[in-house]
Amino acid sequence: MITLEQAKNLKYGDVLHSSINKNADGTCQRWRVNGKPQTWKTRPDHVRVPIKSGLRTTDQLTQAELGMVHLSNDCTNPKQGW
């Protein structure tokens, strides 16, 4: 789980792991930050981070999904590549 402040400080190329979705071999699904996190002055508790997995799968991470991902260096699954 990452915090709102960690999400705001993410930068291009940072790797996140999904603790909900698993790959076929049981490892965490990996997502790369694909741009700069978007924040708002009028809504300081909101954030939107563009993320990418693989060649074509893109998505965005919002404050509602912060509990479903963790940083790659915080992963407890020992068989991570990348």
Backbone bond lengths (Angstrom), bond angles and torsions (degrees), N, CA, C in turn:
res aa  C-N    CA-C-N  psi(-1)  N-CA   C-N-CA  omega(-1)  CA-C   N-CA-C  phi
1 M - - - 1.444 - - 1.525 108.30 -
2 I 1.324 116.13 131.77 1.453 119.33 176.34 1.524 109.00 -108.60
3 T 1.301 115.28 155.46 1.457 120.70 -179.48 1.520 110.01 -89.92
4 L 1.313 115.13 169.73 1.462 120.83 178.01 1.521 110.70 -61.94
5 E 1.329 117.78 -41.01 1.468 121.51 179.37 1.524 111.43 -65.50
6 Q 1.347 117.87 -39.40 1.459 120.62 176.30 1.516 110.63 -63.46
7 A 1.324 117.74 -40.05 1.459 121.46 179.66 1.527 110.73 -65.15
8 K 1.327 117.03 -38.61 1.469 120.35 179.33 1.523 111.82 -68.79
9 N 1.337 117.42 -25.34 1.462 121.42 -177.72 1.524 113.46 -96.14
10 L 1.333 118.65 5.35 1.459 120.82 177.13 1.520 109.50 -66.24
11 K 1.329 115.51 150.57 1.455 119.86 177.95 1.526 109.95 -132.04
12 Y 1.315 116.10 166.63 1.455 122.53 -177.58 1.526 110.22 -54.37
13 G 1.327 116.14 128.70 1.450 122.10 177.39 1.515 114.91 96.96
14 D 1.324 118.93 -11.89 1.462 120.77 176.85 1.528 109.16 -63.58
15 V 1.330 116.58 145.32 1.466 121.94 -176.48 1.520 109.16 -108.14
16 L 1.328 115.39 130.83 1.456 122.96 175.90 1.520 108.30 -115.64
17 H 1.325 116.50 149.82 1.461 121.50 176.51 1.518 108.87 -117.20
18 S 1.317 116.05 137.60 1.457 121.49 178.18 1.520 109.18 -88.61
19 S 1.324 115.81 124.28 1.462 119.03 179.26 1.525 111.82 -85.49
20 I 1.323 117.86 -10.26 1.464 122.35 179.43 1.524 110.47 -91.47
21 N 1.328 116.81 -52.91 1.461 121.47 -178.05 1.518 109.87 -87.46
22 K 1.328 116.42 132.32 1.458 122.12 179.00 1.522 109.18 -117.77
23 N 1.330 116.11 151.55 1.452 121.67 174.25 1.528 109.07 -77.58
24 A 1.326 116.69 173.57 1.459 121.07 -178.23 1.526 112.04 -62.90
25 D 1.333 117.98 -29.92 1.468 120.51 -179.78 1.528 113.04 -88.14
26 G 1.328 117.49 5.48 1.452 121.34 176.07 1.518 115.07 92.49
27 T 1.331 117.70 -2.44 1.460 120.48 178.90 1.523 110.04 -81.63
28 C 1.309 115.83 161.98 1.464 120.76 178.60 1.525 110.05 -68.67
29 Q 1.318 115.85 145.34 1.454 120.59 175.61 1.528 108.23 -73.04
30 R 1.332 117.07 133.27 1.459 122.04 -175.66 1.524 111.13 -101.79
31 W 1.335 115.66 136.27 1.461 123.00 177.26 1.518 108.43 -127.53
32 R 1.335 117.13 137.71 1.451 122.62 176.80 1.514 109.86 -104.78
33 V 1.324 116.80 140.62 1.459 120.63 175.57 1.523 107.12 -71.30
34 N 1.333 115.89 127.72 1.447 122.46 -170.93 1.530 112.59 -109.10
35 G 1.309 118.37 8.45 1.455 121.21 -178.89 1.517 110.57 -178.85
36 K 1.310 115.00 -168.70 1.455 120.81 -178.04 1.526 110.12 -87.33
37 P 1.326 118.02 136.36 1.469 120.24 176.63 1.532 110.59 -62.80
38 Q 1.318 115.80 138.10 1.459 121.34 179.72 1.524 108.90 -98.28
39 T 1.333 115.45 131.16 1.463 121.79 177.36 1.517 108.83 -128.32
40 W 1.318 115.83 164.21 1.457 122.03 -179.09 1.518 109.84 -127.81
41 K 1.329 116.90 139.96 1.464 121.13 176.89 1.521 111.41 -69.74
42 T 1.326 117.11 -36.52 1.467 120.79 -177.04 1.524 112.98 -80.47
43 R 1.344 117.06 -17.92 1.474 121.84 178.28 1.534 108.68 -129.88
44 P 1.336 117.72 79.35 1.467 119.74 -175.00 1.522 114.61 -67.66
45 D 1.316 118.29 -15.38 1.463 120.50 179.64 1.529 112.70 -95.32
46 H 1.336 117.98 14.20 1.458 122.14 178.47 1.526 109.64 -115.10
47 V 1.323 115.33 145.72 1.457 122.27 176.69 1.528 108.40 -150.46
48 R 1.324 115.86 149.72 1.470 121.51 174.70 1.525 107.87 -137.18
49 V 1.332 115.84 121.62 1.460 122.01 -176.97 1.520 108.54 -118.26
50 P 1.341 118.70 122.06 1.470 119.93 175.55 1.525 110.09 -75.24
51 I 1.345 116.72 132.55 1.458 121.62 -178.83 1.528 109.86 -131.38
52 K 1.333 115.21 158.79 1.462 120.75 -177.70 1.519 109.40 -141.76
53 S 1.337 115.81 143.45 1.448 122.29 175.63 1.521 108.07 -131.65
54 G 1.303 116.47 128.82 1.460 119.81 -179.69 1.521 112.19 71.86
55 L 1.333 115.89 -150.45 1.459 119.81 -177.51 1.525 113.72 -87.45
56 R 1.327 117.14 -37.26 1.463 118.88 -171.35 1.524 115.24 -125.26
57 T 1.298 119.39 -8.82 1.457 121.61 -174.99 1.530 110.06 -84.67
58 T 1.316 116.28 113.44 1.461 120.99 177.67 1.522 109.30 -121.18
59 D 1.311 115.58 155.33 1.455 121.41 -179.77 1.516 107.10 -159.62
60 Q 1.304 115.92 -175.95 1.452 120.61 174.94 1.519 109.17 -135.30
61 L 1.311 114.64 145.51 1.448 122.74 179.84 1.524 107.46 -105.37
62 T 1.325 116.90 125.03 1.461 120.62 178.33 1.524 109.49 -114.06
63 Q 1.307 116.05 177.44 1.462 120.66 -178.64 1.526 111.82 -62.50
64 A 1.322 118.33 -22.76 1.470 121.27 179.55 1.528 112.02 -72.65
65 E 1.342 118.46 -26.83 1.462 122.17 -177.24 1.523 113.84 -100.63
66 L 1.308 119.09 8.84 1.462 120.43 -176.82 1.521 112.80 -63.92
67 G 1.315 117.81 -26.47 1.461 120.96 178.96 1.512 114.16 -76.23
68 M 1.316 117.90 -10.24 1.462 121.27 -177.10 1.522 113.46 -97.52
69 V 1.330 118.60 -3.87 1.465 121.27 -179.07 1.520 109.62 -127.29
70 H 1.327 114.92 158.23 1.458 121.22 173.99 1.521 108.28 -141.25
71 L 1.318 116.76 161.30 1.455 121.37 178.87 1.520 109.87 -70.38
72 S 1.330 116.52 152.43 1.460 120.15 -176.13 1.524 111.97 -63.47
73 N 1.340 118.72 -33.54 1.464 119.41 -179.77 1.531 112.45 -77.74
74 D 1.342 118.59 -9.68 1.459 122.73 176.04 1.525 112.50 -97.02
75 C 1.322 117.89 6.36 1.461 121.34 -174.59 1.522 110.64 -73.79
76 T 1.311 115.52 137.77 1.464 121.10 179.36 1.526 111.76 -96.46
77 N 1.329 117.75 -7.65 1.460 121.18 178.76 1.528 108.85 -80.95
78 P 1.342 119.98 115.34 1.458 121.34 -171.37 1.522 115.69 -73.12
79 K 1.318 119.60 -19.33 1.463 119.81 -175.42 1.521 111.94 -100.58
80 Q 1.315 116.91 60.37 1.455 122.11 178.25 1.519 109.33 -100.21
81 G 1.312 116.36 135.81 1.441 122.36 174.87 1.518 110.46 -95.09
82 W 1.296 115.40 -151.96 1.479 122.84 175.65 1.482 110.77 67.42
